[in-house]
């Protein structure tokens, strides 16, 4: 079993956003090796259909299996919302997404029973956060709002900007009016807007970052399944590997601005072949 | 030859934006049949690499050939910039893009020899507008500016909005300061922002819409190659057919808001199979 434990965790996302999840895994479970895949040739997923996101996710999982991963983290909210439940049935290794951990913490955090969830059109329209939260407590009201401009604003680098603040104000207006006390950042790019969103919602609203909760859940899962990496071998040798379907250099630059260390290499593959 | 003349024109884009080009073709050459393909499963192209855009374009052309098209219009600025020259060598039917027609008109329109070009990161960084304009007149100065937020703002429907005006002001600021007298709307979504852009640049700047020029060039091309549709048969029978790689219903709604008539049907195909 020891070899199995030393196998890497597969982490995937539609692009660079899932690095915020990978970062939390690196912080929380530093012993674990990671194979990250970002689907930069087909990004974004948030405006695409369930069938398409499911087909893309299956291709990525076929690729990750070639890398002999011991568990998979779907680091993309849209893929977690649209594909995880289907894919789980087809796999013989553990797989978790970012939605359930985020929903669980939000359900515990709310005091007035009003939770807001912001994300892509796909994530919000799927209603999956509502489903998971109300499975814990059917009395909780969940209010969703798609924020399609947030990802391009983050990618433009306008993280603390008057335009972004104006857009955020419009998006959050109705949620705030309805008195939410908890807000789920339901897209991997949104934690990068955390301080701007904090200014808009004020100190009275708890911000939930599913990335952080997912890393914690992964840690527990590995323990429960006896899959923790004992790190008896050479843990430093290429502990983290990064693959993308397009623009490896651009990905590396973005990754180096998010991760607490510099990536040396990113490899590009043709994901349509999987 | 008559059968060949009655064959449709293939028009493709990364998504819905190319409908602004299809619309101009419909207006200018109403006799012609059109097969439109929008790559909604992999949209956008503007932030992707040349190799990826070329691979996608080749797949789409293989699909269009199955529909027996007599000529092809690359209705996407990014694909015109990155893929057209390569693809042209591989084809035995005429193909045109939107860049050359736009560049030609802009070159004629400028009086002070300073042209601005706005578009996706890919289109602007490719330098292809500059190349085509300076081939006409090497003394013309071409100033490019990528405007990555324009497409999401258009898709959000914020066409006449203070946020969009603020963003546009920032993007155009340096071009205006440098005194351009002509501005190429180098992305198929941008004509939808025409009136907002007009307010920002004022009456003194000529706005060039490559969609319009492309339709005119296509008309001349068909005449020159003796490929005009004489419309002796039943020209009304499904004159326009629409195919997408994802979200056919959503595409139909958007198309119906842009085109001067209602689309009846949009078909979805798996473009990765071509």
Boltz contact constraints between the chains, C-beta under 6 A:
constraints:
  - contact:
      token1: [A, 41]
      token2: [B, 52]
      max_distance: 6.0
  - contact:
      token1: [A, 42]
      token2: [B, 42]
      max_distance: 6.0
  - contact:
      token1: [A, 48]
      token2: [B, 246]
      max_distance: 6.0
  - contact:
      token1: [A, 49]
      token2: [B, 246]
      max_distance: 6.0
  - contact:
      token1: [A, 49]
      token2: [B, 247]
      max_distance: 6.0
  - contact:
      token1: [A, 52]
      token2: [B, 41]
      max_distance: 6.0
  - contact:
      token1: [A, 52]
      token2: [B, 246]
      max_distance: 6.0
  - contact:
      token1: [A, 148]
      token2: [B, 156]
      max_distance: 6.0
  - contact:
      token1: [A, 149]
      token2: [B, 152]
      max_distance: 6.0
  - contact:
      token1: [A, 152]
      token2: [B, 149]
      max_distance: 6.0
  - contact:
      token1: [A, 152]
      token2: [B, 152]
      max_distance: 6.0
  - contact:
      token1: [A, 156]
      token2: [B, 148]
      max_distance: 6.0
  - contact:
      token1: [A, 163]
      token2: [B, 166]
      max_distance: 6.0
  - contact:
      token1: [A, 163]
      token2: [B, 167]
      max_distance: 6.0
  - contact:
      token1: [A, 166]
      token2: [B, 163]
      max_distance: 6.0
  - contact:
      token1: [A, 167]
      token2: [B, 163]
      max_distance: 6.0
  - contact:
      token1: [A, 246]
      token2: [B, 48]
      max_distance: 6.0
  - contact:
      token1: [A, 246]
      token2: [B, 49]
      max_distance: 6.0
  - contact:
      token1: [A, 246]
      token2: [B, 52]
      max_distance: 6.0
  - contact:
      token1: [A, 247]
      token2: [B, 49]
      max_distance: 6.0
  - contact:
      token1: [A, 272]
      token2: [B, 272]
      max_distance: 6.0
